[in-house]
């Protein structure tokens, strides 16, 4: 540093010396001393800049200057707190919203699944049976491991009340495939995973903490599940959960449900596979096709026409939320773009008002690069501060997102700020500062110094250029806001369509509750029927209560399908029969759910065991299978019956029910009485209870009735029917709320931007308006003058926004329900809304301009 | 913004000034003003040096070790800094000169093809 100082002093002397010599030379050529000195300086050039350049040769200038610029930048920002606050807030909103969505995307789409080598894991789209899983595991060389799970609620009787826990019935391969290391104890070995094997249980960390008191010696304890005792051999780590479901305890399927384990035709396990190193999904899929053929030949009744499709586990888990998240990310990116346009606009105004200073600096010898750098430092400083504030917004926004999240996102709850999110914020902030700070600075800096010094800060080419660039910025803001509003409008319209969909039943005042009868005491159908009948009798005695039961409640997430045969139709090949949804009911189910009867009659208590078999079908079934005949009196039976055919006579037709979701089509369905069933494995049922007032007291009363019949029956999944509908709408609601929020944010930002641009433009024209008024222009004319600008912006902005929306909304077609991406009503509504917003944003400055006192305006400089 | 009126003069290419300074100092040590004059004189005033830009260039060369400087007294008894070519600078000049020659010849061939 000292050396630099000496060098610079020497340089001063050298330059003085140089000028003197040149002056002397000039005098010698015959100039007057004054002329000579002036000519010498001219020939030398800008002294300050030369000194600056020489200094740069010797120092770590960029660092010095950067620090200096940052200090200076902070000082400038402090001096204009209003500008600083608006700029930071604008960017914080844009960056914050982006960060929140990015952290969800990061957690859900980008982070690897919480299993070892997750890229090797694949899922099978169809459920499968354990015998098939074992055959595939043996025969497909592409897999190193494979296994399946079926989660079943069971009663855990450890404390006073039986509690329902979710038991994962698995095979040994399941845990090996996911490479779980138990936290305590061990996992089940293949030798123990056999028919008649020992009763062993592995418990989840949650179960261990809540029911085993986090006992470090829990291994070896005995627990009672579904009336049977199991020995705990392992405790899972807290980080482990099955890929797509929740389970509290894991037991071998062979041990927990031997009947189901041995049945090749009961396809109920979710299966997962690990690819061998170097094997691709496509290769495995080819192997799978060979297996499909082989199994179909060997077991035509169970396996004919089955096509097993593999999909990477990641895709399987996030596939259907990906498109929603990407659309939201795109939307929030557009919000940022609007925020950036406002930011650039603000900077531009600042650059022009600060132009005099810039020009003086340039005249005093500041290099152009240096000036640009200084201004850029300021804008990057602002954008980084905006990013930091945005991080706070994001923190808050992410917790809001998590509160709103639909079920599907909940499973991957690894949503938090990690280094990747922070890096994202940093990159977005700095880029924003550079890209959007560059334009205004560049325009301001290209000013010709001499020209700029002459002007008094008004109506010059540069500021006209700035004005038109602001116009372009505001117009694009408007266009982008329109795209977002159209997107939000389409989602809102689709959502309201979805909400107003008739589910086919009346959900008001209906409460549901899931029960499963333990095998030990209810293995046979007569026992089950006796319990069901007694329970319904007791429940219907409660004042103001109507109760019935069904195997799977609509929107409850469960579904059983069966193949069936129609009497008198040409025979269909075994395995090729059509499939319908099958439901068993008891009690006045259609009455309780208010599902309308369309033809024939409902079940009566006389339709019971020992009586002729009867069935009720839905309208979709009639449309698909009996389009030209009366279905009443037709006989059907389930395919694959052994022994005597059990023909059921169709006695009625009921309305369609949205079983799998309001946005899902209705499948053909057949209802049969529980008491005429021959499937003893259907030990489960969902109570549907309509009460005048569905108070919590009712739930307790129902439980009391159940336990007065059998104190060992667990009760689970207590939901109001309205709640099930709300849950089924959660994903759509989530999309709509978020996109709506972003669109509102975009609208506000764009309105602020337009207002700012208009107010500034009107202000710049105060002088002109004063002259016009003085020359006799009416207020009306002034109003028209200012509004004309606004109208032009509205016109161009809306037109280009509509073009953009037409190009982009088809990307969100998969998120829309019964609304075309080009829905004209939505487009028109949004365009009108925006036109109003623009005119309102112009009107305020226009009114102010109208009131301009010509005397004041003419003096205005 | 300073050389509009001298349209027929050629502004120097970046880096060329360094080469001209080295060439000038080959004849012996000189002070700043003398170097500027020498360059103008030797190029028959075709090359127009904005004289000030000489100084950043000189300091650049000092930093690279191609020239050194010493305080001296000039002809009319004024203290001034004298710049002198170092052996390293001499080698650099040789290398640059031959490179420049090749470049100039090549460009000439392209701009005025033989025949």
Interface residues (C-beta under 8 A of the other chain):
Chain A: X7 X10 X11 X13 X14 X15 X17 X18 X21 X22 X25 X42 X43 X44 X45 X46 X47 X49 X50 X51 X53 X54 X56 X57 X58 X449 X450
Chain B: X1 X2 X31 X32 X33 X36 X37 X50 X51 X52 X53 X55 X56 X59 X60 X63 X78 X79 X80 X81
